[in-house]
Amino acid sequence: MKDIKGGNQYYEKWPEEACREAYDKLVKASENPDNDFIGEACREAGFNLFTAKYIYNKFPHLKSLYSEAKSNCEINCFANTKKGNINTAAGIINLKSNHGWRDRQENVITGGDKPVSVVDYSKLSDEALKEIINASADTKD
């Protein structure tokens, strides 16, 4: 049976200085316009996505570098989709799956033949949404 030190694949391999260097490489790789997905940038930087997540869990103060790299990949994906360098559907799937993009949702309330109001809930603050929910709950009593 291996001791804990020998059985941990991350032991000594990822001290803070090495993690900082790896993330610096990740940010640099994410600036390559061909990298539309954070996993591609990780591969170019010399490690995989699971290792990237391990690093920011181990050193949370480095997560801003990961976020910067991910943001660069989002920009690359959007630009490459817009320019037609990648398939539109693949670009949309990447943006939705990996960057939190979503279809805009609007609710239209009608009174007779005319719309009464258009509500885009995504633009409301958390406080405003809570007020709407509370007001709705109050009217059900």
C-alpha positions in Angstrom: 0.0 0.0 0.0 1.3 3.4 -1.0 1.6 6.1 1.7 -0.6 9.2 1.3 2.3 11.3 0.0 3.1 8.8 -2.8 -0.6 8.1 -3.7 -1.6 11.7 -4.3 -0.9 12.6 -7.9 -1.0 16.3 -7.1 1.4 16.2 -4.2 4.3 18.6 -4.7 3.4 18.7 -8.4 1.1 21.7 -8.0 2.5 24.0 -5.3 1.3 27.5 -5.5 4.1 28.8 -7.7 3.7 26.1 -10.2 -0.1 26.8 -10.3 0.5 30.5 -10.8 2.8 29.6 -13.8 0.3 27.2 -15.2 -2.5 29.8 -15.0 -0.2 32.4 -16.7 0.2 29.9 -19.5 -3.5 29.3 -19.6 -4.3 33.0 -19.9 -1.7 33.3 -22.7 -3.2 30.3 -24.5 -6.7 31.7 -24.2 -5.6 34.8 -26.1 -5.1 32.5 -29.2 -8.1 33.2 -31.3 -8.4 29.5 -32.3 -9.2 28.6 -28.7 -13.0 28.8 -28.3 -13.3 26.5 -25.4 -11.4 26.6 -22.1 -10.4 23.0 -22.5 -8.5 23.8 -25.7 -6.6 26.6 -23.9 -5.8 24.2 -21.1 -4.4 21.7 -23.5 -2.3 24.3 -25.2 -1.0 25.4 -21.7 0.0 21.8 -21.0 -2.7 20.4 -18.7 -6.3 19.5 -18.7 -9.6 21.1 -17.6 -9.8 18.9 -14.5 -6.4 20.1 -13.4 -7.4 23.8 -14.0 -10.4 23.3 -11.7 -8.3 21.5 -9.1 -5.9 24.5 -9.1 -8.6 27.1 -8.4 -10.1 24.9 -5.7 -6.7 24.5 -4.1 -5.8 28.2 -4.5 -9.1 30.2 -4.7 -7.2 33.5 -5.1 -6.0 32.3 -8.5 -9.6 31.8 -9.8 -9.6 35.3 -11.3 -6.9 34.1 -13.8 -9.0 31.1 -14.7 -12.0 33.4 -15.2 -9.9 35.7 -17.4 -8.9 32.8 -19.6 -12.5 31.5 -19.8 -13.7 35.0 -20.7 -11.1 35.2 -23.5 -12.4 31.9 -24.9 -15.9 33.2 -24.8 -14.8 36.3 -26.8 -13.0 34.0 -29.2 -16.0 31.8 -29.7 -18.4 34.7 -30.3 -16.0 36.3 -32.8 -15.3 33.1 -34.6 -19.0 32.3 -34.8 -19.8 35.8 -36.0 -17.1 35.6 -38.7 -18.2 32.1 -39.8 -15.0 30.5 -38.8 -16.9 27.9 -36.8 -20.3 26.4 -37.4 -23.0 28.7 -36.0 -24.9 25.9 -34.2 -21.6 24.7 -32.6 -20.8 28.2 -31.5 -24.2 28.7 -29.9 -24.0 25.4 -28.1 -20.5 26.3 -26.8 -21.7 29.7 -25.6 -24.7 28.2 -23.9 -23.0 25.2 -22.4 -19.7 26.7 -21.3 -20.3 30.4 -20.9 -23.8 30.8 -19.4 -25.5 32.2 -22.5 -29.2 31.7 -22.8 -32.1 32.6 -25.0 -33.8 35.8 -23.9 -37.2 35.2 -22.4 -40.0 37.7 -22.5 -43.5 37.4 -21.1 -46.2 39.4 -22.8 -49.4 40.0 -20.9 -52.3 40.8 -23.1 -55.6 42.4 -22.4 -58.0 41.8 -25.3 -56.1 42.4 -28.5 -53.4 44.7 -27.2 -50.3 43.9 -25.2 -50.5 45.3 -21.7 -46.8 45.1 -20.8 -43.6 43.3 -21.8 -41.4 42.1 -18.9 -37.8 41.1 -19.4 -37.1 39.5 -16.0 -33.3 39.1 -16.8 -32.9 42.9 -16.4 -34.5 43.0 -12.9 -32.4 43.1 -9.7 -32.8 40.3 -7.2 -34.6 42.7 -4.9 -37.1 43.6 -7.6 -37.7 39.9 -8.3 -38.3 39.2 -4.6 -40.8 42.1 -4.4 -42.7 40.7 -7.4 -42.7 37.2 -5.8 -43.8 38.6 -2.4 -46.6 40.7 -4.1 -47.8 37.7 -6.0 -47.9 35.6 -2.9 -49.8 38.3 -1.0 -52.6 38.4 -3.7 -53.1 34.6 -3.4 -54.4 34.9 0.2 
